[in-house]
Amino acid sequence: MNRLPTSRHDDFERSLRQLQQHAEGAVSPATLARLRQARQQATAGADASPWRRRGWWLATACSAVLAVTVAVQFNRTPPTLSPSVAADAGDDPSDDTLLFDESPELYLWLGSDALAME
């Protein structure tokens, strides 16, 4: 950090203090009273608005419920097949009881140039 030489630094600080005192002296008493009243209302207003506090509580509670709901949805395990259904499905592609019907023509169509032209 660059520091000014002591004499220049002290002169600068002294001139700033004089400017501050001059500015404080230039403010009228009525303005000072209004500023004091506004400051008191601002500090008292934080405790005097129960509706505002209820709104914050409501927003916080709603966001907490939403976060818990999303977390529960992500933590669910995917449904699994019971052993009897899995045994019934078999490995035979001609079997109509397969849960997921795969068609080789689909893969041929996906790899063809005709799809690229569409």
KOLGU-4560 file (N, C-alpha, C; in nm, 3 decimals, padded with zeros to 5 digits):
<recs>
<n_xx: 00.085 n_yy: -00.118 n_zz: 00.000 ca_xx: 00.000 ca_yy: 00.000 ca_zz: 00.000 c_xx: 00.089 c_yy: 00.123 c_zz: 00.000 mol: A seq: 1 type: MET>
<n_xx: 00.061 n_yy: 00.213 n_zz: -00.092 ca_xx: 00.138 ca_yy: 00.337 ca_zz: -00.099 c_xx: 00.085 c_yy: 00.436 c_zz: 00.003 mol: A seq: 2 type: ASN>
<n_xx: 00.173 n_yy: 00.477 n_zz: 00.086 ca_xx: 00.134 ca_yy: 00.579 ca_zz: 00.184 c_xx: 00.198 c_yy: 00.710 c_zz: 00.145 mol: A seq: 3 type: ARG>
<n_xx: 00.125 n_yy: 00.816 n_zz: 00.165 ca_xx: 00.179 ca_yy: 00.948 ca_zz: 00.140 c_xx: 00.280 c_yy: 00.981 c_zz: 00.248 mol: A seq: 4 type: LEU>
<n_xx: 00.372 n_yy: 01.067 n_zz: 00.218 ca_xx: 00.463 ca_yy: 01.109 ca_zz: 00.326 c_xx: 00.382 c_yy: 01.168 c_zz: 00.441 mol: A seq: 5 type: PRO>
<n_xx: 00.433 n_yy: 01.159 n_zz: 00.558 ca_xx: 00.359 ca_yy: 01.194 ca_zz: 00.678 c_xx: 00.304 c_yy: 01.336 c_zz: 00.673 mol: A seq: 6 type: THR>
<n_xx: 00.380 n_yy: 01.430 n_zz: 00.630 ca_xx: 00.331 ca_yy: 01.568 ca_zz: 00.629 c_xx: 00.218 c_yy: 01.585 c_zz: 00.528 mol: A seq: 7 type: SER>
<n_xx: 00.231 n_yy: 01.528 n_zz: 00.409 ca_xx: 00.125 ca_yy: 01.540 ca_zz: 00.309 c_xx: 00.001 c_yy: 01.463 c_zz: 00.352 mol: A seq: 8 type: ARG>
<n_xx: 00.021 n_yy: 01.347 n_zz: 00.415 ca_xx: -00.091 ca_yy: 01.267 ca_zz: 00.463 c_xx: -00.167 c_yy: 01.343 c_zz: 00.573 mol: A seq: 9 type: HIS>
<n_xx: -00.094 n_yy: 01.402 n_zz: 00.663 ca_xx: -00.160 ca_yy: 01.477 ca_zz: 00.770 c_xx: -00.234 c_yy: 01.599 c_zz: 00.715 mol: A seq: 10 type: ASP>
<n_xx: -00.176 n_yy: 01.666 n_zz: 00.616 ca_xx: -00.243 ca_yy: 01.780 ca_zz: 00.555 c_xx: -00.372 c_yy: 01.737 c_zz: 00.486 mol: A seq: 11 type: ASP>
<n_xx: -00.367 n_yy: 01.627 n_zz: 00.415 ca_xx: -00.484 ca_yy: 01.576 ca_zz: 00.345 c_xx: -00.594 c_yy: 01.539 c_zz: 00.445 mol: A seq: 12 type: PHE>
<n_xx: -00.557 n_yy: 01.469 n_zz: 00.552 ca_xx: -00.655 ca_yy: 01.429 ca_zz: 00.653 c_xx: -00.715 c_yy: 01.551 c_zz: 00.723 mol: A seq: 13 type: GLU>
<n_xx: -00.635 n_yy: 01.649 n_zz: 00.752 ca_xx: -00.684 ca_yy: 01.769 ca_zz: 00.817 c_xx: -00.782 c_yy: 01.844 c_zz: 00.726 mol: A seq: 14 type: ARG>
<n_xx: -00.752 n_yy: 01.849 n_zz: 00.596 ca_xx: -00.842 ca_yy: 01.920 ca_zz: 00.505 c_xx: -00.975 c_yy: 01.844 c_zz: 00.490 mol: A seq: 15 type: SER>
<n_xx: -00.971 n_yy: 01.711 n_zz: 00.490 ca_xx: -01.095 ca_yy: 01.634 ca_zz: 00.485 c_xx: -01.179 c_yy: 01.655 c_zz: 00.610 mol: A seq: 16 type: LEU>
<n_xx: -01.118 n_yy: 01.657 n_zz: 00.725 ca_xx: -01.193 ca_yy: 01.682 ca_zz: 00.849 c_xx: -01.258 c_yy: 01.820 c_zz: 00.849 mol: A seq: 17 type: ARG>
<n_xx: -01.186 n_yy: 01.919 n_zz: 00.795 ca_xx: -01.244 ca_yy: 02.053 ca_zz: 00.787 c_xx: -01.363 c_yy: 02.055 c_zz: 00.692 mol: A seq: 18 type: GLN>
<n_xx: -01.352 n_yy: 01.985 n_zz: 00.579 ca_xx: -01.464 ca_yy: 01.979 ca_zz: 00.485 c_xx: -01.585 c_yy: 01.911 c_zz: 00.549 mol: A seq: 19 type: LEU>
<n_xx: -01.562 n_yy: 01.805 n_zz: 00.627 ca_xx: -01.672 ca_yy: 01.736 ca_zz: 00.693 c_xx: -01.740 c_yy: 01.827 c_zz: 00.795 mol: A seq: 20 type: GLN>
<n_xx: -01.661 n_yy: 01.898 n_zz: 00.874 ca_xx: -01.719 ca_yy: 01.989 ca_zz: 00.972 c_xx: -01.796 c_yy: 02.101 c_zz: 00.904 mol: A seq: 21 type: GLN>
<n_xx: -01.746 n_yy: 02.150 n_zz: 00.794 ca_xx: -01.816 ca_yy: 02.255 ca_zz: 00.721 c_xx: -01.949 c_yy: 02.202 c_zz: 00.665 mol: A seq: 22 type: HIS>
<n_xx: -01.949 n_yy: 02.079 n_zz: 00.611 ca_xx: -02.071 ca_yy: 02.020 ca_zz: 00.557 c_xx: -02.174 c_yy: 01.996 c_zz: 00.667 mol: A seq: 23 type: ALA>
<n_xx: -02.128 n_yy: 01.948 n_zz: 00.783 ca_xx: -02.221 ca_yy: 01.926 ca_zz: 00.895 c_xx: -02.281 c_yy: 02.058 c_zz: 00.944 mol: A seq: 24 type: GLU>
<n_xx: -02.203 n_yy: 02.164 n_zz: 00.941 ca_xx: -02.252 ca_yy: 02.294 ca_zz: 00.983 c_xx: -02.347 c_yy: 02.356 c_zz: 00.883 mol: A seq: 25 type: GLY>
<n_xx: -02.340 n_yy: 02.315 n_zz: 00.756 ca_xx: -02.425 ca_yy: 02.373 ca_zz: 00.653 c_xx: -02.564 c_yy: 02.310 c_zz: 00.649 mol: A seq: 26 type: ALA>
<n_xx: -02.583 n_yy: 02.197 n_zz: 00.714 ca_xx: -02.714 ca_yy: 02.130 ca_zz: 00.714 c_xx: -02.804 c_yy: 02.200 c_zz: 00.815 mol: A seq: 27 type: VAL>
<n_xx: -02.926 n_yy: 02.232 n_zz: 00.772 ca_xx: -03.017 ca_yy: 02.306 ca_zz: 00.860 c_xx: -03.069 c_yy: 02.214 c_zz: 00.971 mol: A seq: 28 type: SER>
<n_xx: -03.111 n_yy: 02.272 n_zz: 01.083 ca_xx: -03.166 ca_yy: 02.192 ca_zz: 01.193 c_xx: -03.292 c_yy: 02.117 c_zz: 01.153 mol: A seq: 29 type: PRO>
<n_xx: -03.373 n_yy: 02.174 n_zz: 01.063 ca_xx: -03.493 ca_yy: 02.104 ca_zz: 01.018 c_xx: -03.457 c_yy: 01.977 c_zz: 00.940 mol: A seq: 30 type: ALA>
<n_xx: -03.355 n_yy: 01.988 n_zz: 00.856 ca_xx: -03.310 ca_yy: 01.870 ca_zz: 00.781 c_xx: -03.255 c_yy: 01.765 c_zz: 00.875 mol: A seq: 31 type: THR>
<n_xx: -03.177 n_yy: 01.806 n_zz: 00.974 ca_xx: -03.124 ca_yy: 01.712 ca_zz: 01.072 c_xx: -03.238 c_yy: 01.643 c_zz: 01.148 mol: A seq: 32 type: LEU>
<n_xx: -03.342 n_yy: 01.718 n_zz: 01.182 ca_xx: -03.456 ca_yy: 01.659 ca_zz: 01.253 c_xx: -03.527 c_yy: 01.557 c_zz: 01.165 mol: A seq: 33 type: ALA>
<n_xx: -03.546 n_yy: 01.590 n_zz: 01.036 ca_xx: -03.610 ca_yy: 01.495 ca_zz: 00.944 c_xx: -03.526 c_yy: 01.369 c_zz: 00.927 mol: A seq: 34 type: ARG>
<n_xx: -03.396 n_yy: 01.387 n_zz: 00.916 ca_xx: -03.308 ca_yy: 01.270 ca_zz: 00.903 c_xx: -03.312 c_yy: 01.183 c_zz: 01.029 mol: A seq: 35 type: LEU>
<n_xx: -03.311 n_yy: 01.245 n_zz: 01.144 ca_xx: -03.318 ca_yy: 01.172 ca_zz: 01.269 c_xx: -03.451 c_yy: 01.095 c_zz: 01.280 mol: A seq: 36 type: ARG>
<n_xx: -03.561 n_yy: 01.162 n_zz: 01.240 ca_xx: -03.693 ca_yy: 01.098 ca_zz: 01.245 c_xx: -03.700 c_yy: 00.980 c_zz: 01.146 mol: A seq: 37 type: GLN>
<n_xx: -03.645 n_yy: 00.998 n_zz: 01.027 ca_xx: -03.645 ca_yy: 00.889 ca_zz: 00.928 c_xx: -03.562 c_yy: 00.771 c_zz: 00.977 mol: A seq: 38 type: ALA>
<n_xx: -03.450 n_yy: 00.799 n_zz: 01.042 ca_xx: -03.367 ca_yy: 00.690 ca_zz: 01.095 c_xx: -03.439 c_yy: 00.616 c_zz: 01.205 mol: A seq: 39 type: ARG>
<n_xx: -03.510 n_yy: 00.688 n_zz: 01.292 ca_xx: -03.584 ca_yy: 00.622 ca_zz: 01.399 c_xx: -03.699 c_yy: 00.539 c_zz: 01.344 mol: A seq: 40 type: GLN>
<n_xx: -03.768 n_yy: 00.589 n_zz: 01.243 ca_xx: -03.877 ca_yy: 00.513 ca_zz: 01.182 c_xx: -03.825 c_yy: 00.388 c_zz: 01.112 mol: A seq: 41 type: GLN>
<n_xx: -03.708 n_yy: 00.399 n_zz: 01.051 ca_xx: -03.651 ca_yy: 00.283 ca_zz: 00.981 c_xx: -03.614 c_yy: 00.174 c_zz: 01.080 mol: A seq: 42 type: ALA>
<n_xx: -03.557 n_yy: 00.211 n_zz: 01.193 ca_xx: -03.520 ca_yy: 00.109 ca_zz: 01.292 c_xx: -03.642 c_yy: 00.054 c_zz: 01.363 mol: A seq: 43 type: THR>
<n_xx: -03.745 n_yy: 00.137 n_zz: 01.385 ca_xx: -03.867 ca_yy: 00.089 ca_zz: 01.450 c_xx: -03.955 c_yy: 00.013 c_zz: 01.352 mol: A seq: 44 type: ALA>
<n_xx: -03.947 n_yy: 00.044 n_zz: 01.225 ca_xx: -04.030 ca_yy: -00.020 ca_zz: 01.124 c_xx: -03.997 c_yy: -00.166 c_zz: 01.103 mol: A seq: 45 type: GLY>
<n_xx: -03.876 n_yy: -00.206 n_zz: 01.134 ca_xx: -03.838 ca_yy: -00.347 ca_zz: 01.117 c_xx: -03.915 c_yy: -00.435 c_zz: 01.214 mol: A seq: 46 type: ALA>
<n_xx: -03.946 n_yy: -00.385 n_zz: 01.331 ca_xx: -04.019 ca_yy: -00.463 ca_zz: 01.430 c_xx: -04.170 c_yy: -00.443 c_zz: 01.421 mol: A seq: 47 type: ASP>
<n_xx: -04.213 n_yy: -00.340 n_zz: 01.350 ca_xx: -04.355 ca_yy: -00.304 ca_zz: 01.353 c_xx: -04.435 c_yy: -00.361 c_zz: 01.236 mol: A seq: 48 type: ALA>
<n_xx: -04.376 n_yy: -00.446 n_zz: 01.153 ca_xx: -04.452 ca_yy: -00.497 ca_zz: 01.039 c_xx: -04.464 c_yy: -00.650 c_zz: 01.047 mol: A seq: 49 type: SER>
<n_xx: -04.565 n_yy: -00.699 n_zz: 01.119 ca_xx: -04.578 ca_yy: -00.845 ca_zz: 01.131 c_xx: -04.616 c_yy: -00.912 c_zz: 00.999 mol: A seq: 50 type: PRO>
<n_xx: -04.685 n_yy: -00.839 n_zz: 00.910 ca_xx: -04.723 ca_yy: -00.898 ca_zz: 00.782 c_xx: -04.600 c_yy: -00.925 c_zz: 00.698 mol: A seq: 51 type: TRP>
<n_xx: -04.504 n_yy: -00.838 n_zz: 00.707 ca_xx: -04.381 ca_yy: -00.857 ca_zz: 00.631 c_xx: -04.306 c_yy: -00.981 c_zz: 00.682 mol: A seq: 52 type: ARG>
<n_xx: -04.303 n_yy: -00.996 n_zz: 00.814 ca_xx: -04.237 ca_yy: -01.114 ca_zz: 00.871 c_xx: -04.313 c_yy: -01.241 c_zz: 00.834 mol: A seq: 53 type: ARG>
<n_xx: -04.445 n_yy: -01.237 n_zz: 00.832 ca_xx: -04.523 ca_yy: -01.354 ca_zz: 00.794 c_xx: -04.496 c_yy: -01.392 c_zz: 00.649 mol: A seq: 54 type: ARG>
<n_xx: -04.479 n_yy: -01.292 n_zz: 00.566 ca_xx: -04.449 ca_yy: -01.320 ca_zz: 00.425 c_xx: -04.316 c_yy: -01.393 c_zz: 00.410 mol: A seq: 55 type: GLY>
<n_xx: -04.216 n_yy: -01.351 n_zz: 00.486 ca_xx: -04.087 ca_yy: -01.419 ca_zz: 00.481 c_xx: -04.098 c_yy: -01.561 c_zz: 00.532 mol: A seq: 56 type: TRP>
<n_xx: -04.174 n_yy: -01.580 n_zz: 00.640 ca_xx: -04.192 ca_yy: -01.715 ca_zz: 00.694 c_xx: -04.263 c_yy: -01.803 c_zz: 00.592 mol: A seq: 57 type: TRP>
<n_xx: -04.365 n_yy: -01.750 n_zz: 00.527 ca_xx: -04.439 ca_yy: -01.826 ca_zz: 00.427 c_xx: -04.349 c_yy: -01.864 c_zz: 00.310 mol: A seq: 58 type: LEU>
<n_xx: -04.272 n_yy: -01.769 n_zz: 00.261 ca_xx: -04.181 ca_yy: -01.797 ca_zz: 00.150 c_xx: -04.076 c_yy: -01.901 c_zz: 00.189 mol: A seq: 59 type: ALA>
<n_xx: -04.024 n_yy: -01.891 n_zz: 00.309 ca_xx: -03.925 ca_yy: -01.987 ca_zz: 00.355 c_xx: -03.985 c_yy: -02.125 c_zz: 00.370 mol: A seq: 60 type: THR>
<n_xx: -04.105 n_yy: -02.133 n_zz: 00.425 ca_xx: -04.171 ca_yy: -02.262 ca_zz: 00.443 c_xx: -04.204 c_yy: -02.327 c_zz: 00.309 mol: A seq: 61 type: ALA>
<n_xx: -04.253 n_yy: -02.247 n_zz: 00.214 ca_xx: -04.286 ca_yy: -02.302 ca_zz: 00.082 c_xx: -04.161 c_yy: -02.354 c_zz: 00.011 mol: A seq: 62 type: CYS>
<n_xx: -04.053 n_yy: -02.279 n_zz: 00.019 ca_xx: -03.931 ca_yy: -02.325 ca_zz: -00.047 c_xx: -03.875 c_yy: -02.449 c_zz: 00.021 mol: A seq: 63 type: SER>
<n_xx: -03.889 n_yy: -02.460 n_zz: 00.152 ca_xx: -03.843 ca_yy: -02.580 ca_zz: 00.222 c_xx: -03.927 c_yy: -02.701 c_zz: 00.182 mol: A seq: 64 type: ALA>
<n_xx: -04.058 n_yy: -02.685 n_zz: 00.172 ca_xx: -04.144 ca_yy: -02.796 ca_zz: 00.131 c_xx: -04.111 c_yy: -02.838 c_zz: -00.012 mol: A seq: 65 type: VAL>
<n_xx: -04.087 n_yy: -02.743 n_zz: -00.099 ca_xx: -04.050 ca_yy: -02.773 ca_zz: -00.237 c_xx: -03.917 c_yy: -02.848 c_zz: -00.242 mol: A seq: 66 type: LEU>
<n_xx: -03.820 n_yy: -02.805 n_zz: -00.164 ca_xx: -03.690 ca_yy: -02.872 ca_zz: -00.162 c_xx: -03.702 c_yy: -03.015 c_zz: -00.112 mol: A seq: 67 type: ALA>
<n_xx: -03.781 n_yy: -03.037 n_zz: -00.009 ca_xx: -03.799 ca_yy: -03.172 ca_zz: 00.044 c_xx: -03.871 c_yy: -03.259 c_zz: -00.059 mol: A seq: 68 type: VAL>
<n_xx: -03.970 n_yy: -03.205 n_zz: -00.127 ca_xx: -04.042 ca_yy: -03.280 ca_zz: -00.229 c_xx: -03.950 c_yy: -03.323 c_zz: -00.342 mol: A seq: 69 type: THR>
<n_xx: -03.867 n_yy: -03.231 n_zz: -00.389 ca_xx: -03.774 ca_yy: -03.263 ca_zz: -00.497 c_xx: -03.673 c_yy: -03.368 c_zz: -00.449 mol: A seq: 70 type: VAL>
<n_xx: -03.624 n_yy: -03.355 n_zz: -00.327 ca_xx: -03.528 ca_yy: -03.452 ca_zz: -00.274 c_xx: -03.590 c_yy: -03.590 c_zz: -00.263 mol: A seq: 71 type: ALA>
<n_xx: -03.714 n_yy: -03.597 n_zz: -00.221 ca_xx: -03.782 ca_yy: -03.727 ca_zz: -00.210 c_xx: -03.801 c_yy: -03.788 c_zz: -00.348 mol: A seq: 72 type: VAL>
<n_xx: -03.835 n_yy: -03.706 n_zz: -00.447 ca_xx: -03.853 ca_yy: -03.758 ca_zz: -00.583 c_xx: -03.723 c_yy: -03.814 c_zz: -00.639 mol: A seq: 73 type: GLN>
<n_xx: -03.610 n_yy: -03.747 n_zz: -00.611 ca_xx: -03.482 ca_yy: -03.794 ca_zz: -00.661 c_xx: -03.432 c_yy: -03.917 c_zz: -00.587 mol: A seq: 74 type: PHE>
<n_xx: -03.474 n_yy: -03.936 n_zz: -00.464 ca_xx: -03.427 ca_yy: -04.049 ca_zz: -00.385 c_xx: -03.509 c_yy: -04.175 c_zz: -00.405 mol: A seq: 75 type: ASN>
<n_xx: -03.615 n_yy: -04.167 n_zz: -00.481 ca_xx: -03.696 ca_yy: -04.286 ca_zz: -00.505 c_xx: -03.618 c_yy: -04.386 c_zz: -00.588 mol: A seq: 76 type: ARG>
<n_xx: -03.635 n_yy: -04.514 n_zz: -00.557 ca_xx: -03.569 ca_yy: -04.618 ca_zz: -00.635 c_xx: -03.657 c_yy: -04.651 c_zz: -00.755 mol: A seq: 77 type: THR>
<n_xx: -03.597 n_yy: -04.684 n_zz: -00.867 ca_xx: -03.679 ca_yy: -04.716 ca_zz: -00.984 c_xx: -03.754 c_yy: -04.847 c_zz: -00.961 mol: A seq: 78 type: PRO>
<n_xx: -03.869 n_yy: -04.862 n_zz: -01.022 ca_xx: -03.946 ca_yy: -04.986 ca_zz: -01.001 c_xx: -03.871 c_yy: -05.105 c_zz: -01.060 mol: A seq: 79 type: PRO>
<n_xx: -03.876 n_yy: -05.214 n_zz: -00.987 ca_xx: -03.809 ca_yy: -05.336 ca_zz: -01.034 c_xx: -03.914 c_yy: -05.440 c_zz: -01.067 mol: A seq: 80 type: THR>
<n_xx: -03.879 n_yy: -05.531 n_zz: -01.155 ca_xx: -03.969 ca_yy: -05.638 ca_zz: -01.195 c_xx: -03.964 c_yy: -05.750 c_zz: -01.091 mol: A seq: 81 type: LEU>
<n_xx: -04.076 n_yy: -05.805 n_zz: -01.065 ca_xx: -04.076 ca_yy: -05.920 ca_zz: -00.974 c_xx: -04.015 c_yy: -06.039 c_zz: -01.049 mol: A seq: 82 type: SER>
<n_xx: -03.958 n_yy: -06.135 n_zz: -00.978 ca_xx: -03.894 ca_yy: -06.248 ca_zz: -01.047 c_xx: -03.988 c_yy: -06.324 c_zz: -01.137 mol: A seq: 83 type: PRO>
<n_xx: -04.116 n_yy: -06.333 n_zz: -01.104 ca_xx: -04.209 ca_yy: -06.409 ca_zz: -01.188 c_xx: -04.233 c_yy: -06.337 c_zz: -01.321 mol: A seq: 84 type: SER>
<n_xx: -04.243 n_yy: -06.204 n_zz: -01.320 ca_xx: -04.262 ca_yy: -06.129 ca_zz: -01.444 c_xx: -04.137 c_yy: -06.135 c_zz: -01.528 mol: A seq: 85 type: VAL>
<n_xx: -04.021 n_yy: -06.126 n_zz: -01.466 ca_xx: -03.895 ca_yy: -06.132 ca_zz: -01.540 c_xx: -03.876 c_yy: -06.269 c_zz: -01.603 mol: A seq: 86 type: ALA>
<n_xx: -03.917 n_yy: -06.375 n_zz: -01.533 ca_xx: -03.905 ca_yy: -06.510 ca_zz: -01.588 c_xx: -04.003 c_yy: -06.530 c_zz: -01.702 mol: A seq: 87 type: ALA>
<n_xx: -04.119 n_yy: -06.471 n_zz: -01.693 ca_xx: -04.219 ca_yy: -06.484 ca_zz: -01.799 c_xx: -04.176 c_yy: -06.412 c_zz: -01.927 mol: A seq: 88 type: ASP>
<n_xx: -04.097 n_yy: -06.304 n_zz: -01.912 ca_xx: -04.058 ca_yy: -06.225 ca_zz: -02.028 c_xx: -03.970 c_yy: -06.306 c_zz: -02.121 mol: A seq: 89 type: ALA>
<n_xx: -03.879 n_yy: -06.383 n_zz: -02.068 ca_xx: -03.794 ca_yy: -06.469 ca_zz: -02.150 c_xx: -03.700 c_yy: -06.390 c_zz: -02.237 mol: A seq: 90 type: GLY>
<n_xx: -03.618 n_yy: -06.463 n_zz: -02.312 ca_xx: -03.521 ca_yy: -06.400 ca_zz: -02.401 c_xx: -03.559 c_yy: -06.418 c_zz: -02.548 mol: A seq: 91 type: ASP>
<n_xx: -03.669 n_yy: -06.478 n_zz: -02.575 ca_xx: -03.710 ca_yy: -06.504 ca_zz: -02.713 c_xx: -03.766 c_yy: -06.376 c_zz: -02.775 mol: A seq: 92 type: ASP>
<n_xx: -03.704 n_yy: -06.323 n_zz: -02.885 ca_xx: -03.753 ca_yy: -06.199 ca_zz: -02.945 c_xx: -03.891 c_yy: -06.213 c_zz: -03.008 mol: A seq: 93 type: PRO>
<n_xx: -03.934 n_yy: -06.335 n_zz: -03.041 ca_xx: -04.066 ca_yy: -06.351 ca_zz: -03.100 c_xx: -04.176 c_yy: -06.357 c_zz: -02.995 mol: A seq: 94 type: SER>
<n_xx: -04.136 n_yy: -06.358 n_zz: -02.868 ca_xx: -04.233 ca_yy: -06.365 ca_zz: -02.758 c_xx: -04.308 c_yy: -06.232 c_zz: -02.748 mol: A seq: 95 type: ASP>
<n_xx: -04.440 n_yy: -06.234 n_zz: -02.741 ca_xx: -04.521 ca_yy: -06.113 ca_zz: -02.734 c_xx: -04.527 c_yy: -06.054 c_zz: -02.594 mol: A seq: 96 type: ASP>
<n_xx: -04.476 n_yy: -06.122 n_zz: -02.494 ca_xx: -04.484 ca_yy: -06.072 ca_zz: -02.357 c_xx: -04.361 c_yy: -05.990 c_zz: -02.318 mol: A seq: 97 type: THR>
<n_xx: -04.273 n_yy: -05.958 n_zz: -02.413 ca_xx: -04.156 ca_yy: -05.876 ca_zz: -02.381 c_xx: -04.201 c_yy: -05.736 c_zz: -02.336 mol: A seq: 98 type: LEU>
<n_xx: -04.135 n_yy: -05.687 n_zz: -02.238 ca_xx: -04.171 ca_yy: -05.554 ca_zz: -02.191 c_xx: -04.123 c_yy: -05.446 c_zz: -02.287 mol: A seq: 99 type: LEU>
<n_xx: -04.007 n_yy: -05.468 n_zz: -02.345 ca_xx: -03.952 ca_yy: -05.369 ca_zz: -02.436 c_xx: -03.937 c_yy: -05.436 c_zz: -02.573 mol: A seq: 100 type: PHE>
<n_xx: -04.015 n_yy: -05.392 n_zz: -02.667 ca_xx: -04.013 ca_yy: -05.451 ca_zz: -02.800 c_xx: -03.908 c_yy: -05.378 c_zz: -02.883 mol: A seq: 101 type: ASP>
<n_xx: -03.803 n_yy: -05.450 n_zz: -02.924 ca_xx: -03.698 ca_yy: -05.390 ca_zz: -03.005 c_xx: -03.713 c_yy: -05.440 c_zz: -03.148 mol: A seq: 102 type: GLU>
<n_xx: -03.699 n_yy: -05.349 n_zz: -03.239 ca_xx: -03.712 ca_yy: -05.383 ca_zz: -03.379 c_xx: -03.581 c_yy: -05.353 c_zz: -03.450 mol: A seq: 103 type: SER>
<n_xx: -03.523 n_yy: -05.449 n_zz: -03.520 ca_xx: -03.399 ca_yy: -05.422 ca_zz: -03.593 c_xx: -03.419 c_yy: -05.320 c_zz: -03.705 mol: A seq: 104 type: PRO>
<n_xx: -03.539 n_yy: -05.313 n_zz: -03.758 ca_xx: -03.566 ca_yy: -05.216 ca_zz: -03.864 c_xx: -03.551 c_yy: -05.072 c_zz: -03.812 mol: A seq: 105 type: GLU>
<n_xx: -03.580 n_yy: -05.051 n_zz: -03.685 ca_xx: -03.565 ca_yy: -04.917 ca_zz: -03.626 c_xx: -03.420 c_yy: -04.873 c_zz: -03.632 mol: A seq: 106 type: LEU>
<n_xx: -03.328 n_yy: -04.963 n_zz: -03.599 ca_xx: -03.187 ca_yy: -04.927 ca_zz: -03.600 c_xx: -03.137 c_yy: -04.908 c_zz: -03.743 mol: A seq: 107 type: TYR>
<n_xx: -03.188 n_yy: -04.987 n_zz: -03.835 ca_xx: -03.151 ca_yy: -04.967 ca_zz: -03.975 c_xx: -03.201 c_yy: -04.833 c_zz: -04.025 mol: A seq: 108 type: LEU>
<n_xx: -03.321 n_yy: -04.795 n_zz: -03.986 ca_xx: -03.378 ca_yy: -04.667 ca_zz: -04.028 c_xx: -03.301 c_yy: -04.551 c_zz: -03.967 mol: A seq: 109 type: TRP>
<n_xx: -03.262 n_yy: -04.564 n_zz: -03.838 ca_xx: -03.185 ca_yy: -04.457 ca_zz: -03.773 c_xx: -03.049 c_yy: -04.439 c_zz: -03.838 mol: A seq: 110 type: LEU>
<n_xx: -02.989 n_yy: -04.548 n_zz: -03.887 ca_xx: -02.857 ca_yy: -04.538 ca_zz: -03.949 c_xx: -02.861 c_yy: -04.506 c_zz: -04.096 mol: A seq: 111 type: GLY>
<n_xx: -02.977 n_yy: -04.498 n_zz: -04.154 ca_xx: -02.984 ca_yy: -04.476 ca_zz: -04.299 c_xx: -02.969 c_yy: -04.329 c_zz: -04.334 mol: A seq: 112 type: SER>
<n_xx: -02.942 n_yy: -04.304 n_zz: -04.461 ca_xx: -02.929 ca_yy: -04.167 ca_zz: -04.510 c_xx: -03.064 c_yy: -04.101 c_zz: -04.528 mol: A seq: 113 type: ASP>
<n_xx: -03.169 n_yy: -04.179 n_zz: -04.536 ca_xx: -03.302 ca_yy: -04.122 ca_zz: -04.556 c_xx: -03.342 c_yy: -04.037 c_zz: -04.436 mol: A seq: 114 type: ALA>
<n_xx: -03.298 n_yy: -04.075 n_zz: -04.319 ca_xx: -03.328 ca_yy: -03.997 ca_zz: -04.199 c_xx: -03.257 c_yy: -03.863 c_zz: -04.203 mol: A seq: 115 type: LEU>
<n_xx: -03.136 n_yy: -03.861 n_zz: -04.254 ca_xx: -03.061 ca_yy: -03.738 ca_zz: -04.263 c_xx: -03.125 c_yy: -03.641 c_zz: -04.362 mol: A seq: 116 type: ALA>
<n_xx: -03.193 n_yy: -03.693 n_zz: -04.462 ca_xx: -03.254 ca_yy: -03.608 ca_zz: -04.562 c_xx: -03.385 c_yy: -03.547 c_zz: -04.513 mol: A seq: 117 type: MET>
<n_xx: -03.447 n_yy: -03.605 n_zz: -04.413 ca_xx: -03.577 ca_yy: -03.555 ca_zz: -04.367 c_xx: -03.564 c_yy: -03.427 c_zz: -04.290 mol: A seq: 118 type: GLU>
</recs>
